[in-house]
Amino acid sequence: MKTWAKVVAGFAAVLVLLCVLGGAALVGSGAWDNATRFGGGILQMKRSAEGLQALDKEFPFTPPAGGAVPEERLLAYATICEAVVPAAAPYDAWMRDHQGQKGDFRDAREALELMAALLDASCRALREQKMSAREFGWIRRAVEAAREEAAEKAGSPVAREMLETLRREAASPALPEAERKALQEKVARYEAALAQAGEPLSSNAALYLKHAERLKGCELGEFGGMMLQGGGEPRRQRRAGVGEAP
C-alpha cells in the first residue's frame, strides 16, 4: 500500500474513534470545530488518493529496460516539483519539527491539512504533465542516484565547490543578461571538462548535471518527496538497477 493510502486509512481510523467517544464530549471541550475540519480533511485526502490511483491507470508506466530517464520526462518531473514545492515545503518543515514528538488533536489536524494540500497540489501537477505517481517516484529515485554518481565522479571536491559557486552566480537575477549568458556558457564548459576528467558518467548522471541547477531549486525535501512518491519501495537502489522494473 502506498504511503498516502496508509495515511488516509490511519486518519480515518482516528476519526471513527472520535465518533465512538461521542460528539457531546467534543462540543463540551471546544474541539468540535477541529473535529469537523479534521473530517473534511480526511475526505479531501481520500479524493486525492483516489486521484493518484486514477493517474496510475490513466498514464500507465513501465520503467525502460536500460533505466535511462528521457530528458523530456525529466523536465516534466522538474515542472511538477516546482508546482508542488509551495505545498511540500511547509509539510516537510512541520514533519521535521514534530518528528518523534507526542502531539495533540490540533497537531493531528495541522498535519492532516498540510498532507491534504500536498496531495491535492500533487494530483493537479501530475495530471498537467500526464505523469503517474509511479513514474514520478521512479524518476525521483533515478535523480537521487544520478546526483550521488555525479558527486562521486565529476572531479575533485574543490572543483565541484567552485562549479557550484559559478552556478549560483549565473543564476543571480542581479546580473545583466549578457553577463549571465556568458557565465552560463562558462559553467557548461566547466561541467563538460569535469565530466571528461573524471570517470565516465552514466546517461542519467550526465543528464542530471545538465539540469542540476533547476533540479536543486525544486527539491521537495525528505518527507515531501516521500509522501508523493509513496511507500513500499526503497529510497535507494543499487546504481546499476535504478529505474529498472521490479
C-alpha positions in Angstrom: 0.0 0.0 0.0 1.3 3.4 -0.9 2.3 5.8 1.9 -0.6 8.2 1.1 -3.1 5.3 1.2 -1.8 4.3 4.7 -2.1 7.9 5.9 -5.7 8.1 4.7 -6.6 4.8 6.4 -4.9 5.9 9.6 -6.6 9.2 9.9 -9.9 7.6 9.1 -9.5 5.2 12.0 -8.8 8.1 14.3 -12.0 9.8 13.1 -14.0 6.7 13.8 -12.6 6.5 17.3 -13.6 10.2 17.9 -17.1 9.4 16.8 -17.3 6.4 19.2 -16.1 8.7 22.0 -19.2 10.8 21.4 -19.9 14.2 19.8 -21.1 15.7 23.1 -17.6 15.4 24.6 -16.1 17.2 21.6 -18.6 20.0 21.9 -18.0 20.4 25.6 -14.3 20.5 25.1 -14.5 23.1 22.4 -12.9 20.7 19.9 -16.0 20.2 17.7 -14.7 22.7 15.1 -11.4 20.9 15.0 -13.2 17.6 14.5 -15.3 18.8 11.7 -12.3 20.3 9.9 -10.5 17.0 10.6 -13.3 15.1 8.9 -13.3 17.4 5.9 -9.5 17.0 5.6 -9.9 13.2 5.5 -12.4 13.4 2.8 -10.1 15.7 0.8 -7.2 13.3 1.3 -9.4 10.4 0.2 -10.3 12.2 -3.0 -6.6 12.9 -3.6 -5.6 9.3 -3.0 -8.3 8.2 -5.4 -7.0 10.8 -7.9 -3.4 9.3 -7.6 -4.8 5.8 -8.2 -6.7 7.1 -11.3 -3.5 8.6 -12.7 -1.7 5.3 -12.4 -4.4 3.8 -14.6 -4.7 6.7 -16.9 -1.0 7.1 -17.5 0.4 3.6 -17.0 4.2 3.4 -16.7 6.8 0.7 -17.3 10.4 1.6 -16.5 12.6 1.4 -19.6 14.8 -1.7 -19.7 18.0 0.3 -19.6 17.0 2.6 -16.8 17.7 5.8 -18.7 15.4 8.8 -17.9 14.2 10.5 -21.1 15.1 14.2 -21.0 11.5 15.3 -21.7 10.2 13.3 -18.8 12.9 14.7 -16.5 11.8 18.2 -17.5 8.2 17.2 -16.8 9.3 15.9 -13.4 11.0 19.2 -12.6 7.9 21.2 -13.7 5.8 19.0 -11.3 8.3 19.6 -8.4 8.3 23.4 -9.0 4.4 23.4 -8.8 4.4 21.2 -5.7 7.2 22.9 -3.7 4.8 25.6 -2.1 2.8 22.8 -0.5 5.7 20.4 0.1 8.0 22.8 1.9 5.6 23.6 4.9 4.7 19.9 5.2 8.4 18.9 5.2 9.2 21.5 7.8 6.3 20.5 10.0 7.3 16.9 9.9 10.9 17.6 10.7 9.9 19.8 13.7 7.5 17.3 15.1 9.4 14.1 14.4 9.5 11.8 17.4 7.2 14.1 19.5 3.9 13.4 21.0 1.1 15.5 19.6 -2.4 16.5 20.4 -5.6 16.8 18.4 -4.5 20.2 17.0 -1.2 18.7 15.8 -3.1 15.9 14.1 -5.4 18.4 12.4 -2.4 20.5 11.2 -0.6 17.5 9.8 -3.7 16.4 8.0 -4.3 19.8 6.4 -0.7 20.0 5.3 -0.8 16.5 3.8 -4.2 17.2 2.1 -2.8 20.3 0.5 0.3 18.5 -0.7 -1.7 15.6 -2.2 -4.1 18.0 -3.9 -1.2 20.0 -5.4 0.5 16.8 -6.5 -2.6 15.4 -8.3 -3.1 18.6 -10.2 0.6 18.9 -11.2 0.9 15.2 -12.2 -2.2 15.4 -14.4 -0.9 18.5 -16.2 2.2 16.6 -17.1 0.4 13.4 -17.9 2.5 11.5 -15.3 1.5 8.9 -12.8 2.8 8.8 -9.2 4.6 5.6 -10.1 6.6 7.3 -12.9 7.3 10.3 -10.6 8.7 8.0 -7.9 10.9 6.2 -10.4 12.3 9.4 -11.8 12.9 10.7 -8.3 14.9 7.7 -7.3 16.9 7.9 -10.6 17.6 11.6 -9.9 18.9 10.8 -6.4 21.2 8.1 -7.8 22.4 10.3 -10.6 23.2 13.1 -8.1 25.3 10.8 -6.0 27.1 9.4 -9.0 27.9 12.9 -10.4 29.2 14.0 -7.0 31.5 10.9 -6.8 32.8 11.1 -10.3 32.7 14.6 -11.6 36.0 16.0 -10.4 37.5 16.8 -7.0 35.5 18.3 -4.1 37.3 21.7 -4.6 36.4 21.7 -8.3 32.8 20.9 -7.6 32.6 23.6 -5.0 34.0 26.2 -7.5 31.5 25.0 -10.0 28.6 25.4 -7.5 29.7 28.9 -6.9 29.7 29.7 -10.6 26.2 28.1 -10.9 24.8 30.4 -8.2 26.4 33.5 -9.7 25.0 32.5 -13.1 21.5 32.2 -11.6 21.6 35.7 -10.0 18.9 38.0 -11.3 21.1 40.9 -10.5 23.4 40.1 -13.4 22.9 41.8 -16.7 21.6 39.4 -19.3 24.7 39.4 -21.4 26.9 38.6 -18.4 24.6 35.9 -17.2 24.6 34.2 -20.6 28.4 34.4 -20.7 28.7 32.9 -17.2 26.2 30.1 -18.0 28.3 29.2 -21.1 31.4 29.1 -18.9 29.5 26.8 -16.4 28.6 24.5 -19.2 32.2 24.3 -20.4 33.4 23.5 -16.8 30.8 20.9 -16.4 31.9 19.2 -19.6 35.6 19.4 -18.6 34.9 17.9 -15.2 32.9 15.1 -16.7 35.7 14.3 -19.1 38.3 14.5 -16.3 36.5 12.1 -14.0 35.2 8.6 -14.6 32.7 8.1 -17.3 29.2 9.1 -16.3 26.0 7.2 -16.9 23.4 8.9 -19.2 21.3 9.7 -16.1 24.2 11.4 -14.3 25.1 13.4 -17.4 21.5 14.5 -17.8 21.4 15.4 -14.1 24.5 17.7 -14.5 22.9 19.3 -17.5 19.8 20.3 -15.4 21.4 20.3 -11.9 20.6 23.9 -11.1 16.9 23.6 -11.8 16.6 20.2 -10.1 18.3 21.5 -6.9 16.0 24.5 -6.9 12.8 22.4 -6.8 13.7 19.7 -4.3 10.7 18.6 -2.2 12.5 17.6 1.0 12.7 14.2 2.6 9.1 14.0 3.8 7.5 15.9 1.0 9.1 13.7 -1.7 8.4 10.5 0.3 4.8 11.5 0.6 4.4 12.0 -3.1 6.3 9.0 -4.4 4.6 6.7 -1.9 6.0 3.9 0.3 6.7 0.3 -0.2 9.7 0.9 -2.5 13.3 1.6 -1.3 14.6 5.2 -1.4 17.9 4.0 -2.7 18.7 1.1 -5.1 21.9 -0.3 -6.3 23.0 2.1 -9.1 23.0 -0.5 -11.9 19.4 -1.3 -11.1 18.0 2.2 -10.6 14.9 2.7 -12.7 14.6 -1.0 -13.7 11.3 -2.7 -13.4 10.9 -4.7 -10.2 
